[in-house]
Amino acid sequence: MTIPLQITFSGFPHSAAVDTDIREKVATLESSPIFIARCHVFVEAQHQASKQGKLSRIRVELSVPDKMLVISYAHQGSGICRMIEEAFDSAAEQLAEYALHRLK
C-alpha cells in the first residue's frame, strides 16, 4: 500500500533530492500496523536570516484513524537532510506510541 503524500515547499526552492528523501522516509512508515490515510509534508524556510543562518522547518502531518499526528522540527542553520531525518524519526516514534495505545 502506498500512503497518499503531498509535499509543499514554502520559501524554499523545490528540490528533487529533498522530494526523493521525503518519499523514501514516508515509505518506511508503511510498515506500521496503523492505517495512514494521508501524509502532508511542509518544507519551509523563513525569509530573514540571522547570524546563525536561515531558520528552516519540516512539518509532517499524518492522518490516522480518529487523529492527526503533527510533527514539527525547526532548526537554524541545520542541513535539510538532517532535519528530514529528525522529523521522520519523531514521526515513527509518535506513530509507534499511537499504535501501542490504539491496539491495546
DSSP file (Angstrom, degrees, kcal/mol; ACC not computed):
  #  RESIDUE AA STRUCTURE BP1 BP2  ACC     N-H-->O    O-->H-N    N-H-->O    O-->H-N    TCO  KAPPA ALPHA  PHI   PSI    X-CA   Y-CA   Z-CA
    1    1 A M              0   0    0      0, 0.0     2,-0.5     0, 0.0    29,-0.0   0.000 360.0 360.0 360.0 139.0    0.0    0.0    0.0
    2    2 A T        -     0   0    0      3,-0.0    25,-0.1    28,-0.0     3,-0.0  -0.903 360.0-128.2-106.5 130.7    1.2    3.5   -0.8
    3    3 A I        -     0   0    0     -2,-0.5     2,-0.2     1,-0.1    35,-0.1  -0.621  30.0-113.2 -75.5 126.5    0.5    6.3    1.6
    4    4 A P        -     0   0    0      0, 0.0    35,-2.3     0, 0.0     2,-0.4  -0.440  44.7-166.0 -59.9 128.9   -1.1    9.3   -0.2
    5    5 A L  E     -a   39   0A   0     33,-0.2     2,-0.4    -2,-0.2    35,-0.2  -0.956  22.5-176.2-129.0 137.3    1.6   12.0    0.0
    6    6 A Q  E     -a   40   0A   0     33,-2.1    35,-2.9    -2,-0.4     2,-0.5  -1.000   9.2-164.6-127.9 133.3    1.6   15.7   -0.6
    7    7 A I  E     -a   41   0A   0     -2,-0.4     2,-0.5    33,-0.2    35,-0.2  -0.979   4.6-169.2-120.1 127.1    4.8   17.8   -0.3
    8    8 A T  E     -a   42   0A   0     33,-3.0    35,-3.2    -2,-0.5     2,-0.5  -0.967   5.8-160.1-120.1 126.4    4.6   21.6    0.0
    9    9 A F  E     +a   43   0A   0     -2,-0.5     2,-0.4    33,-0.2    35,-0.2  -0.896  12.3 179.1-103.1 131.6    7.7   23.9   -0.4
   10   10 A S  E    S-a   44   0A   0     33,-2.8    35,-1.9    -2,-0.5    -2,-0.0  -0.961  72.1 -11.5-137.4 117.9    7.4   27.4    1.1
   11   11 A G  S    S+     0   0    0     -2,-0.4    33,-0.1    33,-0.2    -1,-0.0   0.629 118.8  93.5  70.8  11.7   10.2   29.9    1.0
   12   12 A F  S    S-     0   0    0     31,-0.3    -1,-0.2    44,-0.0    31,-0.1  -0.999  83.4-113.4-137.5 128.2   12.4   27.0    0.0
   13   13 A P        -     0   0    0      0, 0.0    -3,-0.1     0, 0.0     2,-0.0  -0.361  39.6-101.2 -66.4 141.4   13.2   26.1   -3.7
   14   14 A H        -     0   0    0     -5,-0.1     2,-0.4     4,-0.0     3,-0.1  -0.360  42.6-168.2 -60.1 137.1   11.8   22.8   -4.9
   15   15 A S     >  -     0   0    0      1,-0.1     4,-2.5    -3,-0.1     5,-0.2  -0.994  24.9-152.4-134.4 127.0   14.5   20.1   -4.9
   16   16 A A  H  > S+     0   0    0     -2,-0.4     4,-2.6     1,-0.2     5,-0.2   0.869 101.4  53.7 -63.3 -36.6   14.2   16.7   -6.5
   17   17 A A  H  > S+     0   0    0      2,-0.2     4,-2.3     1,-0.2    -1,-0.2   0.915 110.8  44.8 -65.7 -43.1   16.7   15.4   -3.9
   18   18 A V  H  > S+     0   0    0      2,-0.2     4,-2.5     1,-0.2    -2,-0.2   0.917 112.7  52.3 -66.0 -43.0   14.7   16.6   -1.0
   19   19 A D  H  X S+     0   0    0     -4,-2.5     4,-2.4     1,-0.2    -2,-0.2   0.926 111.5  46.3 -57.1 -47.6   11.5   15.3   -2.6
   20   20 A T  H  X S+     0   0    0     -4,-2.6     4,-2.3     2,-0.2    -1,-0.2   0.906 110.7  52.8 -63.0 -43.4   13.1   11.8   -3.1
   21   21 A D  H  X S+     0   0    0     -4,-2.3     4,-2.0     1,-0.2    -2,-0.2   0.917 110.7  47.2 -59.2 -45.1   14.4   11.8    0.5
   22   22 A I  H  X S+     0   0    0     -4,-2.5     4,-2.6     1,-0.2     5,-0.2   0.926 110.6  51.7 -63.7 -45.5   10.9   12.6    1.9
   23   23 A R  H  X S+     0   0    0     -4,-2.4     4,-2.0     1,-0.2    -1,-0.2   0.881 109.7  50.2 -60.1 -38.5    9.3    9.9   -0.3
   24   24 A E  H  X S+     0   0    0     -4,-2.3     4,-1.1     2,-0.2    -1,-0.2   0.897 111.0  48.8 -66.1 -40.1   11.8    7.4    1.0
   25   25 A K  H  X S+     0   0    0     -4,-2.0     4,-0.7     1,-0.2     3,-0.4   0.903 110.3  50.7 -67.2 -41.0   11.1    8.3    4.6
   26   26 A V  H >< S+     0   0    0     -4,-2.6     3,-1.2     1,-0.2     4,-0.5   0.897 104.7  58.3 -62.8 -39.6    7.3    8.1    4.1
   27   27 A A  H >< S+     0   0    0     -4,-2.0     3,-1.1     1,-0.3    -1,-0.2   0.828  98.6  59.5 -60.1 -32.2    7.8    4.7    2.6
   28   28 A T  H >< S+     0   0    0     -4,-1.1     3,-0.9    -3,-0.4    -1,-0.3   0.765  97.3  60.9 -68.7 -23.3    9.4    3.5    5.8
   29   29 A L  G X< S+     0   0    0     -3,-1.2     3,-1.8    -4,-0.7    -1,-0.2   0.637  82.7  82.5 -76.5 -13.4    6.2    4.4    7.7
   30   30 A E  G <  S+     0   0    0     -3,-1.1    -1,-0.2    -4,-0.5    -2,-0.1   0.675  77.3  68.5 -67.4 -16.3    4.2    1.9    5.6
   31   31 A S  G <  S+     0   0    0     -3,-0.9    -1,-0.3    -4,-0.2    -2,-0.1   0.552  76.0 112.6 -78.9  -5.6    5.3   -1.0    7.9
   32   32 A S  S <  S-     0   0    0     -3,-1.8     4,-0.1     1,-0.1    64,-0.0  -0.372  71.9-135.0 -65.7 143.4    3.3    0.5   10.7
   33   33 A P  S    S+     0   0    0      0, 0.0     2,-0.4     0, 0.0    -1,-0.1   0.598  84.0  90.1 -73.5  -8.7    0.2   -1.6   11.8
   34   34 A I  S    S-     0   0    0      1,-0.0     2,-0.4    61,-0.0    -2,-0.1  -0.731  85.7-118.0 -91.5 134.5   -1.8    1.6   11.8
   35   35 A F        -     0   0    0     -2,-0.4     2,-0.7     1,-0.0    -5,-0.0  -0.565  23.7-156.6 -69.3 125.6   -3.6    2.7    8.6
   36   36 A I        -     0   0    0     -2,-0.4    28,-0.2    28,-0.1     3,-0.1  -0.927   9.1-173.3-106.5 111.0   -2.2    6.1    7.5
   37   37 A A        -     0   0    0     26,-2.6     2,-0.3    -2,-0.7    27,-0.1   0.810  66.2  -8.0 -74.7 -30.6   -4.8    7.8    5.3
   38   38 A R  E     - B   0  63A   0     25,-0.9    25,-2.7   -35,-0.1     2,-0.4  -0.984  52.3-154.3-165.2 151.0   -2.6   10.7    4.2
   39   39 A C  E     -aB   5  62A   0    -35,-2.3   -33,-2.1    -2,-0.3     2,-0.5  -0.995  10.1-174.4-133.8 128.9    0.7   12.3    4.8
   40   40 A H  E     -aB   6  61A   0     21,-2.3    21,-2.6    -2,-0.4     2,-0.5  -0.990   6.4-167.0-124.2 124.8    1.4   16.0    4.1
   41   41 A V  E     -aB   7  60A   0    -35,-2.9   -33,-3.0    -2,-0.5     2,-0.5  -0.946   2.9-161.4-115.7 128.5    5.0   17.3    4.5
   42   42 A F  E     -aB   8  59A   0     17,-2.9    17,-2.2    -2,-0.5     2,-0.6  -0.931   2.8-166.1-108.9 128.8    5.8   21.0    4.6
   43   43 A V  E     +aB   9  58A   0    -35,-3.2   -33,-2.8    -2,-0.5     2,-0.3  -0.962  23.6 175.1-113.3 112.0    9.3   22.2    3.9
   44   44 A E  E     -aB  10  57A   0     13,-2.9    13,-2.8    -2,-0.6     2,-0.4  -0.899  20.2-172.8-126.5 147.8    9.6   25.8    5.0
   45   45 A A  E     - B   0  56A   0    -35,-1.9    11,-0.2    -2,-0.3     2,-0.2  -0.999  26.0-123.8-136.0 138.4   12.3   28.5    5.3
   46   46 A Q  E     -     0   0A   0      9,-2.6     9,-0.0    -2,-0.4   -36,-0.0  -0.500  16.9-133.6 -76.2 149.0   12.0   31.9    6.8
   47   47 A H  E    S+     0   0A   0     -2,-0.2     2,-0.4     7,-0.1    -1,-0.1   0.803  85.6  71.0 -75.9 -29.0   12.9   34.8    4.6
   48   48 A Q  E     -     0   0A   0      7,-0.1     7,-0.6     6,-0.0     2,-0.3  -0.742  69.5-155.6 -94.7 137.3   15.0   36.6    7.1
   49   49 A A  E     - B   0  54A   0     -2,-0.4     5,-0.2     5,-0.2     2,-0.2  -0.788   4.8-160.0-106.4 150.7   18.4   35.1    8.0
   50   50 A S  E >   - B   0  53A   0      3,-1.1     3,-1.3    -2,-0.3    -1,-0.0  -0.521  44.2 -83.4-114.3-172.6   20.3   35.7   11.3
   51   51 A K  T 3  S+     0   0    0      1,-0.3     3,-0.1    -2,-0.2    -2,-0.0   0.795 129.5  52.9 -63.8 -27.3   24.0   35.3   12.2
   52   52 A Q  T 3  S-     0   0    0      1,-0.3    -1,-0.3     0, 0.0     2,-0.2   0.503 120.7-100.4 -87.0  -3.4   23.4   31.6   12.8
   53   53 A G  E <   -B   50   0A   0     -3,-1.3    -3,-1.1    24,-0.1    -1,-0.3  -0.506  57.7 -32.0 111.2 177.7   21.8   31.0    9.4
   54   54 A K  E     -B   49   0A   0     -5,-0.2    23,-2.2    -2,-0.2     2,-0.5  -0.464  58.0-121.8 -74.7 139.6   18.3   30.7    8.0
   55   55 A L  E     - C   0  76A   0     -7,-0.6    -9,-2.6    21,-0.2     2,-0.3  -0.717  36.2-176.3 -81.7 124.0   15.6   29.2   10.2
   56   56 A S  E     -BC  45  75A   0     19,-2.4    19,-2.2    -2,-0.5     2,-0.4  -0.855   7.4-164.0-120.7 156.7   14.1   26.1    8.4
   57   57 A R  E     -BC  44  74A   0    -13,-2.8   -13,-2.9    -2,-0.3     2,-0.5  -1.000  12.0-160.7-144.3 141.3   11.2   23.9    9.4
   58   58 A I  E     -BC  43  73A   0     15,-2.7    15,-3.0    -2,-0.4     2,-0.5  -0.988  14.5-172.1-115.7 128.1    9.9   20.5    8.4
   59   59 A R  E     -BC  42  72A   0    -17,-2.2   -17,-2.9    -2,-0.5     2,-0.5  -0.989   2.2-168.3-124.4 126.4    6.3   19.7    9.4
   60   60 A V  E     -BC  41  71A   0     11,-3.3    11,-2.9    -2,-0.5     2,-0.5  -0.964   0.7-169.3-117.3 124.4    4.8   16.3    8.9
   61   61 A E  E     -BC  40  70A   0    -21,-2.6   -21,-2.3    -2,-0.5     2,-0.5  -0.967   3.6-170.9-115.2 121.7    1.1   15.7    9.3
   62   62 A L  E     -BC  39  69A   0      7,-3.0     7,-2.8    -2,-0.5     2,-0.8  -0.956  12.9-149.2-114.1 120.6   -0.1   12.1    9.4
   63   63 A S  E     +BC  38  68A   0    -25,-2.7   -26,-2.6    -2,-0.5   -25,-0.9  -0.806  29.9 163.7 -89.3 113.4   -3.8   11.3    9.2
   64   64 A V  E >   - C   0  67A   0      3,-2.2     3,-2.2    -2,-0.8   -28,-0.1  -0.767  52.2 -57.6-121.4 168.6   -4.5    8.2   11.2
   65   65 A P  T 3  S-     0   0    0      0, 0.0    -1,-0.1     0, 0.0     3,-0.0  -0.241 120.0 -11.8 -53.3 124.5   -7.9    6.8   12.5
   66   66 A D  T 3  S+     0   0    0      1,-0.1     2,-0.3    -3,-0.0    -3,-0.0   0.600 128.1  64.3  64.5  15.3   -9.5    9.4   14.7
   67   67 A K  E <   -C   64   0A   0     -3,-2.2    -3,-2.2     2,-0.0     2,-0.5  -0.998  64.5-139.0-162.1 157.0   -6.4   11.6   14.9
   68   68 A M  E     -C   63   0A   0     -2,-0.3     2,-0.5    -5,-0.2    -5,-0.2  -0.987  21.3-152.8-120.8 118.1   -3.9   13.8   13.2
   69   69 A L  E     -C   62   0A   0     -7,-2.8    -7,-3.0    -2,-0.5     2,-0.5  -0.810  13.6-167.3 -90.5 127.2   -0.3   13.3   14.3
   70   70 A V  E     -C   61   0A   0     -2,-0.5     2,-0.5    -9,-0.2    -9,-0.2  -0.968   8.1-176.8-122.1 123.9    1.7   16.5   13.7
   71   71 A I  E     -C   60   0A   0    -11,-2.9   -11,-3.3    -2,-0.5     2,-0.5  -0.978   2.9-177.1-120.1 126.6    5.4   16.6   13.9
   72   72 A S  E     -C   59   0A   0     -2,-0.5     2,-0.5   -13,-0.2   -13,-0.2  -0.989   3.6-178.9-128.8 126.9    7.3   19.9   13.6
   73   73 A Y  E     +C   58   0A   0    -15,-3.0   -15,-2.7    -2,-0.5     2,-0.4  -0.977   6.6 177.1-128.1 118.2   11.1   20.1   13.6
   74   74 A A  E     +C   57   0A   0     -2,-0.5     2,-0.3   -17,-0.2   -17,-0.2  -0.934   3.6 165.9-122.8 145.1   12.7   23.5   13.2
   75   75 A H  E     -C   56   0A   0    -19,-2.2   -19,-2.4    -2,-0.4     2,-0.6  -0.988  32.0-124.6-156.0 147.9   16.4   24.4   13.3
   76   76 A Q  E    S-C   55   0A   0     -2,-0.3   -21,-0.2   -21,-0.2   -22,-0.1  -0.850  92.1  -8.6 -98.8 121.0   18.6   27.3   12.5
   77   77 A G  S    S+     0   0    0    -23,-2.2    -1,-0.2    -2,-0.6     2,-0.2   0.486  95.5 138.6  78.8   2.7   21.4   26.6   10.0
   78   78 A S        -     0   0    0    -24,-0.2    -1,-0.3     1,-0.1    -3,-0.1  -0.490  61.2 -99.3 -80.7 151.3   20.9   22.8   10.1
   79   79 A G     >  -     0   0    0     -2,-0.2     4,-2.0     1,-0.1     5,-0.1  -0.420  25.8-127.7 -68.0 143.8   21.1   20.8    6.9
   80   80 A I  H  > S+     0   0    0      1,-0.2     4,-2.5     2,-0.2     5,-0.2   0.862 107.3  55.4 -63.2 -38.1   17.8   19.9    5.3
   81   81 A C  H  > S+     0   0    0      1,-0.2     4,-2.2     2,-0.2    -1,-0.2   0.902 108.3  48.5 -63.5 -40.4   18.6   16.2    5.1
   82   82 A R  H  > S+     0   0    0      2,-0.2     4,-2.6     1,-0.2    -1,-0.2   0.905 110.9  51.1 -65.3 -40.7   19.3   16.1    8.8
   83   83 A M  H  X S+     0   0    0     -4,-2.0     4,-2.7     2,-0.2    -2,-0.2   0.906 109.3  50.2 -63.9 -41.4   16.1   17.9    9.6
   84   84 A I  H  X S+     0   0    0     -4,-2.5     4,-2.5     2,-0.2     5,-0.2   0.931 111.5  48.9 -62.0 -45.0   14.1   15.5    7.4
   85   85 A E  H  X S+     0   0    0     -4,-2.2     4,-2.2     1,-0.2    -2,-0.2   0.931 112.7  47.2 -61.0 -46.4   15.7   12.5    9.2
   86   86 A E  H  X S+     0   0    0     -4,-2.6     4,-2.2     1,-0.2    -2,-0.2   0.919 112.7  49.4 -61.0 -44.9   14.9   14.0   12.7
   87   87 A A  H  X S+     0   0    0     -4,-2.7     4,-2.1     1,-0.2    -1,-0.2   0.911 113.9  44.6 -63.2 -42.9   11.3   14.8   11.8
   88   88 A F  H  X S+     0   0    0     -4,-2.5     4,-2.3     2,-0.2    -1,-0.2   0.796 109.2  55.8 -76.2 -27.2   10.6   11.3   10.4
   89   89 A D  H  X S+     0   0    0     -4,-2.2     4,-1.9    -5,-0.2    -1,-0.2   0.931 111.5  45.3 -63.2 -44.5   12.4    9.7   13.4
   90   90 A S  H  X S+     0   0    0     -4,-2.2     4,-2.6     2,-0.2    -2,-0.2   0.886 111.0  53.2 -64.6 -39.4   10.0   11.6   15.6
   91   91 A A  H  X S+     0   0    0     -4,-2.1     4,-2.5     1,-0.2    -2,-0.2   0.914 108.3  49.8 -62.5 -42.7    7.0   10.7   13.3
   92   92 A A  H  X S+     0   0    0     -4,-2.3     4,-2.3     2,-0.2    -1,-0.2   0.893 111.3  49.6 -63.2 -40.0    7.9    7.0   13.6
   93   93 A E  H  X S+     0   0    0     -4,-1.9     4,-2.4     2,-0.2    -2,-0.2   0.929 112.5  46.4 -64.6 -45.7    8.1    7.3   17.4
   94   94 A Q  H  X S+     0   0    0     -4,-2.6     4,-2.5     1,-0.2    -2,-0.2   0.890 112.6  50.6 -64.7 -38.4    4.7    9.0   17.6
   95   95 A L  H  X S+     0   0    0     -4,-2.5     4,-2.6     2,-0.2    -1,-0.2   0.906 110.7  48.9 -65.2 -42.1    3.2    6.5   15.2
   96   96 A A  H  X S+     0   0    0     -4,-2.3     4,-2.3     2,-0.2    -2,-0.2   0.902 112.3  48.3 -64.0 -41.6    4.5    3.6   17.3
   97   97 A E  H  X S+     0   0    0     -4,-2.4     4,-2.0     2,-0.2     5,-0.2   0.914 112.3  48.8 -65.0 -42.8    3.2    5.2   20.5
   98   98 A Y  H  X S+     0   0    0     -4,-2.5     4,-2.8     1,-0.2    -2,-0.2   0.922 111.6  49.8 -61.3 -44.5   -0.2    5.8   18.9
   99   99 A A  H  X S+     0   0    0     -4,-2.6     4,-2.6     1,-0.2    -2,-0.2   0.891 107.7  54.3 -61.8 -41.1   -0.3    2.2   17.7
  100  100 A L  H  < S+     0   0    0     -4,-2.3     4,-0.3     1,-0.2    -1,-0.2   0.919 115.6  38.1 -59.7 -45.6    0.6    0.9   21.2
  101  101 A H  H >< S+     0   0    0     -4,-2.0     3,-0.6     1,-0.2    -2,-0.2   0.872 118.2  49.5 -74.4 -37.5   -2.4    2.8   22.7
  102  102 A R  H 3< S+     0   0    0     -4,-2.8    -2,-0.2     1,-0.2    -3,-0.2   0.862 111.9  46.3 -70.6 -37.1   -4.7    2.1   19.8
  103  103 A L  T 3<        0   0    0     -4,-2.6    -1,-0.2     1,-0.2    -2,-0.2   0.366 360.0 360.0 -93.0   5.8   -4.1   -1.6   19.6
  104  104 A K    <         0   0    0     -3,-0.6    -1,-0.2    -4,-0.3    -2,-0.1   0.503 360.0 360.0 -68.1 360.0   -4.4   -2.4   23.4
